[in-house]
Amino acid sequence: MKKKKIIQIISFLAALSLILSACGSGSNGSGNGSANPGNSGAGGAKGEQIQLTFSHYYLEEERPTSAEMDSYMTLVEEWEANNPNVNLVQSVMSQADYSTKIQAQAAVNEIPDIFFLKGSWVSNFANNDLLMPINDYLDQYEHKDQFRKGVFDAATRDGNIYGIPNQLSITSVVFYNEQMWKEIGYDRFPDNWEDIYKAAEKFNEKGISAIALGNKDKWPAESSILSTMGDRFTGTDWTNSIIARDGSAKFTDPEFVSALDQMQSIAANKVFNPDFNIISNAQAEEYYAQGKAAATIDGHWALSYLLSNASEEVLGQTKVAILPPVDGGKGDNNTISGGAGWYVALNKNLEGAKLDAAMDFLFSTAGYDFSRVYAEKYGMTGPSLIEGTDLTQFPQLTQDFAALTGSLTFTPIYDMLMEGSIIESMNTGLQEVLNGTKTGQELAAQLQSGQDSL
């Protein structure tokens, strides 16, 4: 805490020096971007050439099909235009590559100035003193009270908040082709797994997959299916106990093992496309958009992909639903995995004008304005509350998505909140469970061993 205060004092003195310098030269620079973050450009950086490094996974070629990405990058471009004295050097790669690289950089204390931070990484990064707390700046932010309840939970450790959420993830929505399911005898997506297994047999006879899955990158089966499926079996208290590592819940508890067994059963009943562990999530979305699958279980990001890529025929037949309940489960059935889990964070070593500029960037791109642009341009729900959005101007699928998700309770997303090392083991092990080369009990024991060693 003493060190933190020293840094703040140094930052303040540097900013004060810039204020005096700016006044003397007639510059318009305020000299203190931290006074009202996200509202006045880079403040103390005005007139001084600054370079900031920024690493993320928003690939430009994916922008046309991602409402979230386009909304965020629109604000990044606006910020760059308003701050010509700042050279924002971006390092952009796929999400999988980014996840590997940023954790490797963290291991050698060489992280960029600004970067995307996953909730499951926060403990590791914070424990290694890599993250800049934003509490003081957040307290001064004019839109602080518009943030939704709980969106900072995954980025908070010991009272310190280490990032601004740049998304509100909803990871487990069933997008299904109503006409295709009607053709085999179901008026809507089934409300029990036995009917889904029977439907899969009928679809397979027609050369169509019941549910498209692309688990090449390991996270989709866990994040988009198991996070909700697991809660159906265990209930949310179990998940929160695992996240808190308080010892009252274990991965070897029979309810969680049943969830893993259910995942294996779904694959064994050939509900997914045969190449589910080989293709990517984007390819699975393509399968559905092209009518090669009757449904896909995906996150909020699939909505903009389908609106951009599915044919009018497929789009017109696409409805949304949630995963069916499970027998004997302890969880609420009217739930879905969702919440904030990705953040924009800053390097702990930033100071002076660079810190002011970076903090202004943080609040200008990932704060209230992100949710405003996201809602006004795409009708989507972000981390901040935006009132007055007229959803009737958006496609019917957008309206249906908003109506469904607005009626549900969010439960924790595993890979956003559980420890990173546990998620790595879970994702890899889940591929093996789906392939039938590992049992649910074996994976559960492996995960509990990892949890015990944390």
Stockholm file with secondary structure:
# STOCKHOLM 1.0

chainA/1-454         MKKKKIIQIISFLAALSLILSACGSGSNGSGNGSANPGNSGAGGAKGEQIQLTFSHYYLEEERPTSAEMDSYMTLVEEWEANNPNVNLVQSVMSQADYSTKIQAQAAVNEIPDIFFLKGSWVSNFANNDLLMPINDYLDQYEHKDQFRKGVFDAATRDGNIYGIPNQLSITSVVFYNEQMWKEIGYDRFPDNWEDIYKAAEKFNEKGISAIALGNKDKWPAESSILSTMGDRFTGTDWTNSIIARDGSAKFTDPEFVSALDQMQSIAANKVFNPDFNIISNAQAEEYYAQGKAAATIDGHWALSYLLSNASEEVLGQTKVAILPPVDGGKGDNNTISGGAGWYVALNKNLEGAKLDAAMDFLFSTAGYDFSRVYAEKYGMTGPSLIEGTDLTQFPQLTQDFAALTGSLTFTPIYDMLMEGSIIESMNTGLQEVLNGTKTGQELAAQLQSGQDSL
#=GR chainA/1-454 SS CHHHHHHHHHHHHHHHHHHHHHHHHTCCCCSCGGGSTTSSTTGGGTTSCEEEEEEECCCGGGGGGCHHHHHHHHHHHHHHHHCTTEEEEEEECCHHHHHHHHHHHHHTTCCCSEEEEEGGGHHHHHHTTCBCCCHHHHHHCTTGGGBCTTTTGGGEETTEECCEECCCEECCEEEEEHHHHHHTTCSSSCSSHHHHHHHHHHHHHTTCBSBBCCCTTSHHIIIIIIHHHHHHHHCHHHHHHHHHTCSSCCTTSHHHHHHHHHHHHHHHTTCBCTTTTTSCHHHHHHHHHTTSBSEEEECTHHHHHHHHHSCHHHHHHEEEECCCCCTTCCSCSSEEEEECCEEEEEBTTCCHHHHHHHHHHHHHHHSHHHHHHHHHHHCCCCSBCCCCCCGGGSCHHHHHHHHHHHTSEEECCHHHHSCHHHHHHHHHHHHHHHHTSSCHHHHHHHHHHHHHTC
#=GC SS_cons         CHHHHHHHHHHHHHHHHHHHHHHHHTCCCCSCGGGSTTSSTTGGGTTSCEEEEEEECCCGGGGGGCHHHHHHHHHHHHHHHHCTTEEEEEEECCHHHHHHHHHHHHHTTCCCSEEEEEGGGHHHHHHTTCBCCCHHHHHHCTTGGGBCTTTTGGGEETTEECCEECCCEECCEEEEEHHHHHHTTCSSSCSSHHHHHHHHHHHHHTTCBSBBCCCTTSHHIIIIIIHHHHHHHHCHHHHHHHHHTCSSCCTTSHHHHHHHHHHHHHHHTTCBCTTTTTSCHHHHHHHHHTTSBSEEEECTHHHHHHHHHSCHHHHHHEEEECCCCCTTCCSCSSEEEEECCEEEEEBTTCCHHHHHHHHHHHHHHHSHHHHHHHHHHHCCCCSBCCCCCCGGGSCHHHHHHHHHHHTSEEECCHHHHSCHHHHHHHHHHHHHHHHTSSCHHHHHHHHHHHHHTC
//
